[in-house]
Amino acid sequence: MRMRSDGSAPPTGKAEWLSFLVLTLIVLPALAVIFVGGYGFVIWMSQIINGPPVVKF
């Protein structure tokens, strides 16, 4: 087995699959929920401060 320059072993196929699954099933959906929820919160607070959007003709 070839070692890295810092002395650690390269990741195995199993570790790569595990990190891929954690990213795709946990981290990315959580980030999406946080982003969409945060955007909704910003819109909600702006409407509380400024009032609802009004179309002026």
N, C-alpha and C positions, 0 to 999 in steps of 0.2 A: 504494500500500500504506500502510496506517495504522500508525504507530509507537506503541509503548507509552510510558508515561511515563518509563521508564528508558532509552529510546532504542533498545531492541532490537525486532526484527521479531516479530510473532506467529508461533506455530508453524504449520507447513504441515500439510496433511492427511497427507502421507507421514510426517512426524515424529510425528504423533499415532498413526498406525497402528503405527509401529515401537515407540514407547513402550508401546502397548497389548500388542503381541505379546511384548515383553520381560517386561512385568509378568505376563502370563498364562502364559507358557511357561517362564519361568526363576525370577522372584522369588517368586511365590506358591507354586509347588510346593516350592521350596527352604525357604521359611518353614514350610510344613506339615511337611516332613520334620524340620526342626530342632525344631519344637514337639513333635511326637509322639515323636521320639527323646529329647528332653530330659525329657518326662514319663515315658517308660519308664525312663530312667536314674534319675530321682528315686524311682520305685517300687522299682526294683531295689536301690538303695542303702538305702532304708528297710527293705526286707526283710532285707538283710545285717545291718543294725544291730539291728532289732527282732525278727527272725525272721519266718517265714512267718505269714500270717493264720490264726488258729485260731478255730473256731466253738465257743463254750462254751455248753452246755445247762444 
